[in-house]
Amino acid sequence: MTASLGMEAEALEQRRWLVWFGLPMVGVAFFVGLTFATGWDWMLGPAIVLIVFDITVIVYLAMTSDTNGGGLSPSPSDSHH
């Protein structure tokens, strides 16, 4: 039973990364491709904005990821020792 809970947590974490980090990267690829297809240099503006946004997102995701701790944090009942 605990293995399935771990798999569910892993799937939720993976989905979180794909949505918050992956979708802006798809937008970057779209705007860069549109720039090459049309020759409109101003289309690089939204791509740059999305890259800067994605840098902040990846820092946030890395800092709040549940996979980094490995369950080593002390429980609340052990905090008074």
DSSP file (Angstrom, degrees, kcal/mol; ACC not computed):
  #  RESIDUE AA STRUCTURE BP1 BP2  ACC     N-H-->O    O-->H-N    N-H-->O    O-->H-N    TCO  KAPPA ALPHA  PHI   PSI    X-CA   Y-CA   Z-CA
    1    1 A M     >        0   0    0      0, 0.0     4,-1.5     0, 0.0     5,-0.1   0.000 360.0 360.0 360.0 -41.5    0.0    0.0    0.0
    2    2 A T  H  >  +     0   0    0      1,-0.2     4,-1.9     2,-0.2     5,-0.1   0.816 360.0  58.2 -69.0 -28.0    2.8    2.5    0.8
    3    3 A A  H  > S+     0   0    0      1,-0.2     4,-2.0     2,-0.2    -1,-0.2   0.891 105.2  49.7 -66.9 -37.8    4.5    1.7   -2.5
    4    4 A S  H  > S+     0   0    0      2,-0.2     4,-2.0     1,-0.2    -1,-0.2   0.858 108.7  52.7 -69.7 -33.0    1.3    2.8   -4.4
    5    5 A L  H  X S+     0   0    0     -4,-1.5     4,-2.2     2,-0.2    -1,-0.2   0.880 109.1  50.3 -66.8 -37.2    1.2    6.0   -2.3
    6    6 A G  H  X S+     0   0    0     -4,-1.9     4,-2.2     2,-0.2    -2,-0.2   0.885 109.8  50.1 -65.7 -38.9    4.8    6.7   -3.3
    7    7 A M  H  X S+     0   0    0     -4,-2.0     4,-2.3     2,-0.2    -2,-0.2   0.876 110.0  50.6 -67.5 -37.2    4.0    6.2   -6.9
    8    8 A E  H  X S+     0   0    0     -4,-2.0     4,-2.4     2,-0.2    -2,-0.2   0.913 111.0  48.1 -66.3 -42.4    1.0    8.5   -6.7
    9    9 A A  H  X S+     0   0    0     -4,-2.2     4,-2.3     1,-0.2    -2,-0.2   0.895 112.0  50.2 -64.2 -39.4    3.1   11.2   -5.1
   10   10 A E  H  X S+     0   0    0     -4,-2.2     4,-2.4     2,-0.2    -2,-0.2   0.903 110.4  49.3 -65.1 -41.0    5.7   10.7   -7.8
   11   11 A A  H  X S+     0   0    0     -4,-2.3     4,-2.4     2,-0.2    -2,-0.2   0.894 111.2  49.5 -66.2 -39.7    3.1   11.0  -10.6
   12   12 A L  H  X S+     0   0    0     -4,-2.4     4,-2.2     2,-0.2    -2,-0.2   0.906 111.9  48.5 -64.9 -40.9    1.7   14.2   -9.1
   13   13 A E  H  X S+     0   0    0     -4,-2.3     4,-2.1     2,-0.2    -2,-0.2   0.904 111.7  49.5 -65.3 -41.3    5.2   15.7   -8.8
   14   14 A Q  H  X S+     0   0    0     -4,-2.4     4,-2.4     1,-0.2    -2,-0.2   0.913 111.2  48.8 -64.5 -42.4    6.0   14.7  -12.4
   15   15 A R  H  X S+     0   0    0     -4,-2.4     4,-2.4     2,-0.2     5,-0.2   0.885 108.8  54.3 -64.0 -38.8    2.7   16.3  -13.6
   16   16 A R  H  X S+     0   0    0     -4,-2.2     4,-2.5     1,-0.2     5,-0.3   0.917 110.8  45.4 -61.2 -44.1    3.4   19.4  -11.7
   17   17 A W  H  X>S+     0   0    0     -4,-2.1     4,-2.4     1,-0.2     5,-1.1   0.908 112.3  51.4 -66.7 -41.6    6.8   19.8  -13.4
   18   18 A L  I  X>S+     0   0    0     -4,-2.4     5,-0.8     3,-0.2     4,-0.6   0.900 115.6  41.0 -63.6 -40.3    5.4   19.1  -16.8
   19   19 A V  I  X5S+     0   0    0     -4,-2.4     4,-0.9     3,-0.2    -2,-0.2   0.964 122.7  36.4 -72.3 -52.4    2.7   21.6  -16.5
   20   20 A W  I  <5S+     0   0    0     -4,-2.5    -2,-0.2    -5,-0.2    -3,-0.2   0.807 133.6  23.9 -77.5 -29.5    4.6   24.5  -14.8
   21   21 A F  I  X5S+     0   0    0     -4,-2.4     4,-1.0    -5,-0.3    -3,-0.2   0.791 123.2  49.5-101.7 -36.0    7.9   24.0  -16.6
   22   22 A G  I  X<S+     0   0    0     -5,-1.1     4,-1.8    -4,-0.6    -3,-0.2   0.903 103.5  55.5 -74.9 -42.9    6.9   22.2  -19.8
   23   23 A L  H  X<S+     0   0    0     -4,-0.9     4,-1.9    -5,-0.8    -1,-0.2   0.902 106.7  49.8 -63.6 -42.3    4.1   24.4  -21.1
   24   24 A P  H  > S+     0   0    0      0, 0.0     4,-2.2     0, 0.0    -1,-0.2   0.874 109.0  54.3 -62.7 -32.2    6.1   27.7  -21.1
   25   25 A M  H  X S+     0   0    0     -4,-1.0     4,-2.4     2,-0.2    -2,-0.2   0.854 105.0  52.9 -68.2 -33.3    8.9   25.9  -23.0
   26   26 A V  H  X S+     0   0    0     -4,-1.8     4,-2.2     2,-0.2    -1,-0.2   0.898 108.9  50.6 -64.7 -39.6    6.3   24.8  -25.6
   27   27 A G  H  X S+     0   0    0     -4,-1.9     4,-2.5     2,-0.2    -2,-0.2   0.900 108.7  51.1 -63.3 -41.4    5.4   28.5  -25.8
   28   28 A V  H  X S+     0   0    0     -4,-2.2     4,-2.6     1,-0.2     5,-0.3   0.936 110.5  48.8 -60.6 -46.8    9.0   29.5  -26.3
   29   29 A A  H  X S+     0   0    0     -4,-2.4     4,-2.4     1,-0.2    -1,-0.2   0.887 110.9  51.6 -61.1 -38.7    9.4   26.9  -29.1
   30   30 A F  H  X S+     0   0    0     -4,-2.2     4,-2.5     2,-0.2    -2,-0.2   0.945 112.6  43.5 -63.2 -49.1    6.3   28.2  -30.7
   31   31 A F  H  X S+     0   0    0     -4,-2.5     4,-1.9     2,-0.2    -2,-0.2   0.869 114.6  49.1 -69.5 -36.1    7.4   31.9  -30.7
   32   32 A V  H  X S+     0   0    0     -4,-2.6     4,-2.1    -5,-0.2    -1,-0.2   0.923 113.1  48.0 -66.9 -42.7   10.9   31.0  -31.9
   33   33 A G  H  X S+     0   0    0     -4,-2.4     4,-2.3    -5,-0.3    -2,-0.2   0.895 110.5  51.7 -62.5 -39.6    9.5   28.9  -34.7
   34   34 A L  H  X S+     0   0    0     -4,-2.5     4,-2.3     2,-0.2     6,-0.4   0.864 107.3  53.9 -64.5 -36.0    7.2   31.7  -35.6
   35   35 A T  H  X S+     0   0    0     -4,-1.9     4,-2.3     1,-0.2    -2,-0.2   0.930 112.3  42.8 -63.3 -45.4   10.1   34.1  -35.7
   36   36 A F  H  < S+     0   0    0     -4,-2.1    -2,-0.2     1,-0.2    -1,-0.2   0.851 116.0  49.2 -69.9 -33.3   12.0   31.9  -38.1
   37   37 A A  H  < S+     0   0    0     -4,-2.3    -2,-0.2    -5,-0.2    -1,-0.2   0.865 125.9  23.9 -74.5 -36.2    8.9   31.2  -40.2
   38   38 A T  H  < S-     0   0    0     -4,-2.3    -2,-0.2    -5,-0.2    -3,-0.2   0.701  93.1-128.2-104.7 -22.3    7.8   34.8  -40.6
   39   39 A G     <  +     0   0    0     -4,-2.3     2,-1.0    -5,-0.4    -4,-0.1   0.534  58.4 144.2  82.7   5.9   11.0   36.8  -40.1
   40   40 A W    >   -     0   0    0     -6,-0.4     3,-1.4     1,-0.2    -1,-0.3  -0.699  32.0-169.3 -81.2 103.9    9.2   39.0  -37.5
   41   41 A D  G >  S+     0   0    0     -2,-1.0     3,-2.0     1,-0.3     4,-0.2   0.784  78.5  71.1 -65.4 -27.6   12.0   39.7  -35.0
   42   42 A W  G >  S+     0   0    0      1,-0.3     3,-1.3     2,-0.2    -1,-0.3   0.678  80.7  75.4 -66.3 -15.0    9.6   41.1  -32.5
   43   43 A M  G <> S+     0   0    0     -3,-1.4     4,-0.9     1,-0.3    -1,-0.3   0.624  80.4  71.5 -71.9 -11.0    8.2   37.6  -31.9
   44   44 A L  H <> S+     0   0    0     -3,-2.0     4,-2.4     1,-0.2    -1,-0.3   0.725  82.9  73.5 -73.1 -20.0   11.4   36.9  -29.9
   45   45 A G  H <> S+     0   0    0     -3,-1.3     4,-2.3    -4,-0.2     5,-0.2   0.952  97.7  42.9 -58.6 -54.1   10.0   39.2  -27.2
   46   46 A P  H  > S+     0   0    0      0, 0.0     4,-2.4     0, 0.0    -1,-0.2   0.861 113.0  55.0 -62.1 -32.6    7.4   36.8  -25.9
   47   47 A A  H  X S+     0   0    0     -4,-0.9     4,-2.0     2,-0.2    -2,-0.2   0.915 109.2  46.5 -65.6 -41.6    9.9   34.0  -26.1
   48   48 A I  H  X S+     0   0    0     -4,-2.4     4,-2.4     2,-0.2     5,-0.2   0.907 111.4  51.5 -66.8 -41.5   12.4   35.8  -23.9
   49   49 A V  H  X S+     0   0    0     -4,-2.3     4,-2.4     1,-0.2    -2,-0.2   0.914 110.7  48.9 -61.4 -42.2    9.6   36.7  -21.4
   50   50 A L  H  X S+     0   0    0     -4,-2.4     4,-2.5     2,-0.2    -1,-0.2   0.867 109.5  52.0 -66.6 -35.6    8.6   33.0  -21.2
   51   51 A I  H  X S+     0   0    0     -4,-2.0     4,-1.9     2,-0.2    -2,-0.2   0.927 110.7  47.2 -66.4 -43.7   12.2   31.9  -20.7
   52   52 A V  H  X S+     0   0    0     -4,-2.4     4,-1.6     1,-0.2    -2,-0.2   0.919 113.4  49.1 -63.1 -42.4   12.7   34.4  -17.8
   53   53 A F  H  X S+     0   0    0     -4,-2.4     4,-2.0     1,-0.2    -2,-0.2   0.912 109.9  52.1 -60.3 -42.3    9.4   33.2  -16.3
   54   54 A D  H  X S+     0   0    0     -4,-2.5     4,-2.6     1,-0.2    -1,-0.2   0.817 103.4  57.6 -67.7 -30.5   10.5   29.6  -16.7
   55   55 A I  H  X S+     0   0    0     -4,-1.9     4,-1.7     2,-0.2    -1,-0.2   0.925 109.4  44.8 -64.2 -43.3   13.8   30.2  -14.9
   56   56 A T  H  X S+     0   0    0     -4,-1.6     4,-2.2     1,-0.2    -2,-0.2   0.872 112.7  52.9 -67.6 -34.9   11.9   31.5  -11.9
   57   57 A V  H  X S+     0   0    0     -4,-2.0     4,-3.0     2,-0.2    -2,-0.2   0.912 107.5  50.0 -66.0 -42.4    9.5   28.5  -12.2
   58   58 A I  H  X S+     0   0    0     -4,-2.6     4,-2.3     2,-0.2    -1,-0.2   0.870 110.3  50.3 -68.2 -34.1   12.3   26.0  -12.2
   59   59 A V  H  X S+     0   0    0     -4,-1.7     4,-2.1     2,-0.2    -1,-0.2   0.936 113.1  46.5 -65.0 -45.1   13.9   27.5   -9.1
   60   60 A Y  H  X S+     0   0    0     -4,-2.2     4,-1.9     1,-0.2    -2,-0.2   0.927 113.2  48.7 -61.8 -45.5   10.5   27.4   -7.3
   61   61 A L  H  X S+     0   0    0     -4,-3.0     4,-0.5     1,-0.2    -1,-0.2   0.900 111.7  49.3 -63.6 -40.4    9.8   23.8   -8.4
   62   62 A A  H  < S+     0   0    0     -4,-2.3     3,-0.5     1,-0.2    -1,-0.2   0.885 112.5  47.7 -66.6 -37.4   13.3   22.6   -7.3
   63   63 A M  H  < S+     0   0    0     -4,-2.1    -1,-0.2     1,-0.2    -2,-0.2   0.805 118.6  39.2 -74.3 -28.0   12.9   24.3   -3.9
   64   64 A T  H  < S+     0   0    0     -4,-1.9    -1,-0.2    -5,-0.2    -2,-0.2   0.314  84.2 129.4-104.3   8.6    9.5   22.9   -3.3
   65   65 A S    ><  -     0   0    0     -4,-0.5     3,-0.7    -3,-0.5     4,-0.3  -0.416  50.4-150.9 -68.9 135.6   10.0   19.4   -4.7
   66   66 A D  T 3> S+     0   0    0      1,-0.2     4,-0.5     2,-0.1     3,-0.2   0.575  89.7  69.7 -79.3 -10.0    9.0   16.6   -2.5
   67   67 A T  T 34 S+     0   0    0      1,-0.2    -1,-0.2     2,-0.1    -2,-0.1   0.572  85.8  67.1 -86.3  -8.1   11.6   14.3   -4.0
   68   68 A N  T <4 S+     0   0    0     -3,-0.7    -1,-0.2     1,-0.1    -2,-0.1   0.816  93.9  54.5 -82.3 -30.8   14.6   16.1   -2.6
   69   69 A G  T >4 S-     0   0    0     -4,-0.3     3,-1.0    -3,-0.2    -1,-0.1   0.843  78.6-153.8 -77.5 -34.5   14.1   15.3    1.1
   70   70 A G  T 3<  -     0   0    0     -4,-0.5    -3,-0.1     1,-0.2    -1,-0.1   0.698  65.1 -69.6  67.8  18.1   13.9   11.5    1.0
   71   71 A G  T 3  S+     0   0    0     -5,-0.2    -1,-0.2     1,-0.1    -2,-0.0   0.751 101.8 127.5  74.1  23.9   11.8   11.6    4.2
   72   72 A L    <   +     0   0    0     -3,-1.0    -2,-0.1     2,-0.1    -1,-0.1   0.480  33.9 110.9 -93.2  -3.2   14.7   12.6    6.4
   73   73 A S  S    S-     0   0    0      1,-0.1     2,-0.0     0, 0.0    -4,-0.0  -0.462  76.4-106.1 -72.3 144.0   13.0   15.6    8.0
   74   74 A P        -     0   0    0      0, 0.0    -1,-0.1     0, 0.0    -2,-0.1  -0.344  32.6-113.3 -69.7 150.0   12.3   15.2   11.7
   75   75 A S    >   -     0   0    0      1,-0.1     3,-1.3    -3,-0.1     4,-0.3  -0.423  28.1-109.6 -76.1 158.7    8.7   14.6   12.8
   76   76 A P  G >  S+     0   0    0      0, 0.0     3,-1.0     0, 0.0     4,-0.2   0.805 117.4  59.3 -60.7 -29.2    7.0   17.3   14.9
   77   77 A S  G 3  S+     0   0    0      1,-0.2     3,-0.4     2,-0.1     4,-0.0   0.734 102.8  53.2 -72.9 -20.0    7.1   15.1   18.0
   78   78 A D  G X  S+     0   0    0     -3,-1.3     3,-1.2     1,-0.2    -1,-0.2   0.439  83.3  90.9 -90.6   0.2   10.9   14.9   17.8
   79   79 A S  T <  S+     0   0    0     -3,-1.0    -1,-0.2    -4,-0.3    -2,-0.1   0.720  77.7  60.4 -72.4 -20.7   11.3   18.7   17.7
   80   80 A H  T 3         0   0    0     -3,-0.4    -1,-0.3    -4,-0.2    -2,-0.1   0.489 360.0 360.0 -86.6  -1.0   11.6   19.1   21.5
   81   81 A H    <         0   0    0     -3,-1.2    -1,-0.2    -4,-0.0    -2,-0.1   0.446 360.0 360.0 -91.6 360.0   14.7   16.9   21.8
